[in-house]
Amino acid sequence: MQEKTLDVAALGEAMVEFNQTSAGQPQFLQGFGGDTSNAAIAAARAGARSAYLTRVGGDTFGQMLLQLWACEGVNTSGVTTSGASHTGIYFVTHGTHGHEFSYRRADSAASRMTPQWLAGTPSEVIRGARYLHVSAISMAISPGACDTVFEAMELARESGTQVAFDSNLRLKLWPLARAQACVRQAIGLCDIFLPSLEDMVALTGLREPRSIVDWSHAQGARAVVLKLGADGALVSNGQVREHIAGRKVPVRDATGAGDCFCGNLLARMAKGDSLLPATRYANTAASLAVQGFGAVQPLPRSSSVFAAL
């Protein structure tokens, strides 16, 4: 087994974010996003040795993302710049039903990932990490990216790297039937499944959290942490399950809260925490993140999380 010189390696698409500052208003604040990139940064802020794997465009936005990761201490040896492609962007608007995403990512550099692209440095990063983190968004952006995620998961399993999978469901990116099939397959390849209640209602038709956890184990997930938003999380290792209560906090912007949860949970597990205390930590970190604005800026440092705990 290869020596583990990294704690968390995440794979997917990072994007530049334009977040509406007030519902119905034309002003947008520029930031950064992309679920697995957010998780990699969250893990780094929690003290983990973090890395990101992706392709960015040979444009200003791609350079901005590289600068962001450098500032956050995220390893970018597995990031490739493609001069022939653009970097994806997205907009977040806010209304009475919460936040809504609009994407401009078709044919982006990251969507052109293929399993062959993993050969070389990206594969070495995966082999050298304790955890590989991927999501359904990573699979939904293109068929090639979907194949790349499955190849990365298989490579991780062969290398003794544990796999964490977030259900992050975006039906604007792919049909429900394909999402259901791919998510089910990915669950069977992961060590830790990190779904949200909202996603699982859409994917399975089930609404009761314990039934969703049972279903997830039946698909092959070894451990399940069902994110319940303001209600906390339901944790199960297959034998024991426990509900972690939510924290009552003022919510300003929930963008990236689930990503914050995932990155912090994996960072704590890489440091030796078991699943339950790692989930408590992640739950607290996410409750701090929703009090800020944007996907990246409010991600907390470990000192703030320990103070809140």
N, C-alpha and C positions, 0 to 999 in steps of 0.2 A: 504494500500500500504506500502511495506517495506521501511524503511529509506534508502536513497541512500548514502552510505559511500564511493562509488567509482564513478569516472566519466566515464571511458571507460574500458570495459572488452572485450577483443578480443579472439576469439577461432579459432584454426586451427593447422597447423603444422609449427614448427620452425625447421630450418635446419642449418647445417654448410656449408658455402659457400667457393668455391675456384674460385676466379675471375682472369681471364687472365689479366696480367699487360700490355700486348701489343699485338695487333693483329698478329697472326701467330707465336707468340713466346711460348716456353714451360713453362714459369714461371707463377705461379699462387699465388695470395695473399689470405691467409686464413682469412675469416671473418665469418659473420653470416647473415642469411636471413630467408625467410618465410614471406609471405606478411602480414599476420595479426600480427605476432610478430614485424615486422618492424613498423607497424602502432601503436602498443602498446608502443613501445619505443619512437616513434616520439611524441605521446601524452604525455608521461612522460616528455620528454625534453621541451615540450611546457607548462609544469606546471600542467598537469592533474594528478589526482589520477588514476593510470592505473593498470590493472591486465591482466594476460594471462592465458588461459585455454588450456591445451594440455597434451599429454603423450610424455615422452622422454625415450630413451633407457637407460639401466643400463650400459652405456659405457662412455668413456672419453668425447665424443662429447656431451652427455646429461649433464654431469657435467659442461662442458664449457658453455652451454646455461643457466643453472641455475645460474652460476656465473655472466654471462652477465646481466641477469634480475635483480639480486641482486645489481649489480653496477649501473644499470640504475634506480633503485627505482621502478621496476615493481613488483607488488604483485604476488607471485607464489603459493598462498595457493591452487589454482585450478590446479596445475601441478602435475602429477603422474609419478613416475619413474617405468619403467617395466624392470626388470632384464632379461626377456626372449626375449626382442626385441631390435632392434638397432635404433639409431637416423639417420634420413635421411640426405643425403648430396646432393649438386648440384654444377655444374660447369657453369661458365659464360664465353663464348668466344666472341670475338669482331671481326667484319669484316666490309666490305663496306656497309652491310645492317643493321648495328646496332649490338645489343647484342643478343646472343642466349643461351638458357638454356638447360642443359642436367642433368637429375635427376637420383639419385640412392636412391630411396625412397620406392621401393616395399616391402610390409610387414613390414614397419617401425612401431615403437611404436604408433605414432600418427594415422597411417592408421587403427589401431585396435580400435579406439574409437567406442563406441556404445552409444545409448541413455541411457542404464542402467548406464554407467560410469558417466553420469551427476549427478546422485543421490548423495546427500550429499554436500560436499564443492563446487564443480563446480556450482551446481544449486544455492547455496546461494550467490556465487559471482555474478552470473547473476542477481539475484533478487536485489542485493545491488548496482547495477550500473545504472547510468543514461542512458548509451548507451551500447548496445552489437554490436560489429563489427564482421562480418563474410564475407566470400568471396566464389566465385565459386571454387577456388582452395581447400578451406576447404571441399567442397562437392565432389570434383573430385577424391580425393586420394583413396577412397574406398566406397562401398555401405554403410558400417557401419558408416563411417564418414559423409556421406551425410545425413543419417537418424539422426545422432547426431546434425548436424547443424539445420535441420528443427525442431527437438525437442527443441533445445536451443532458436530458434526464437519464437516458441509458448510459451515457458516458460517466455521469456522476455515480450511478449505481455500481458500475464496474470499478470505480476508483475509491469506493468507500466514502464518498461524499453524500451526505444526506440531502434529500430533496424536499423543499417546501413549495407548495402550490397554492396560489390564491385564485379563487373562482372568478374574480373580477369580471363581471358579465357586461358587455356592451353590445346590445342587439343592433345598434347602428352599424356595427362592423361585420356581422355575419348572421346567418339565419339561425333560429332557435334550434332546429333539428341538428344542424352541424355542431353548434355549441354543445348540445347535450352529449353527442357522441364523443367529441374530443375531450370534454371535461371528464366524462366517465373513464375514458382511457387514461387520462393523466392522473386521476385519483389513484388508480391501480399502480402507478409508478412512483408515487410520492411517499415520503415518510411522515410528513406533517401536512395535513390539509387545512387550509385557512379560509374557509368560505364565509360569506356574509349571509344573514338570514334572508335579505331581499333577493339576492342572487339565487338562493336555493329554492325559494318559493317559485321563482320563474322556471328554474331548471327541472324541478322534480314535482311540482304541484303540492308538495307537503308544506305545512305551515307550523307544525308543532316542533320546537327545537330538538327535543329528544328523538323524535322520529327522523328528523334530518340527520342527526348524528348517527343513528342506527343505519340509515341508508348509506351514509358515507363510509362507514366501516364495512358494510356489505360489498362496496365497490373495491375494497382493498386498502383503504386508508388505515395506517397503523395508529396514528394519533390525529385527533380532530379538535380544532379550536374554532367554534362557531361564533363569529362576531355578531353581537346583538345591538350594536350602536349604543344608544344611551342606556340600555339595559345590561351592558357589560359583555360577558362572553360565557359560553358553555364549553368546558374543557373535558376531553375524554381520551384516555389512553387505551381504550378497548376493554378494560376491566373496571376502572374507576372513573366516574365523571363528577364534575363539580361546577357550580355556577359561580362566576366571579361577578359581583354586583357592579353596576355602572356608577360613575361619580357624577353628581349633580353640579354642572358648571354652565356658565353662560356660553352659548354657542354663537360664534361670529361667522365661521366658515368651515364646513365639514370636508372641504376638498382635501383629499390625501390622508384623511384620518385613518382609514384602513391600511394604507401603505405604511404610515407611521407605526401602527400596531404591529404589522408583520416584521418590519426592520428591527424594532426594539425587542420583540420576542426572540428573534433569531440571534441578536447580539447577546442577550442574556444567556441563552442556551449555549452559545459558543463559549461563554465564560464559565460554564459549569452548572448553571441553574437547571433544575428539573422543569418539566412543562408547566406545573401549577404556579410556582413563583415567577417564572418568566412571563406567564400570561398576566399575572397581577401587575407586574412592572409595565408591560405593554399597554394594558388597559389604562393605567395612569398616564403614560406618555401620550396616548391618543386623546385623553381628556384635556391635556394641556394644549395639544396641537389645534383643537377645534376653537380655541379661544383667540387664535390669531387669524391672519388673512393670507390666502394662497396655499399652495401645496408644500413649499419648501421652507419659506421663511420661518413659520412657527414651529417647525420640528424641534423638540426640546433637547437640551443637553442633559447628560446623565445627572448632573448636580441638581437640576430643577426637578427631575423625576424623583430622585431620592428624597428631596425636601418635601415633595407632595405626598410621598408614601409615608 
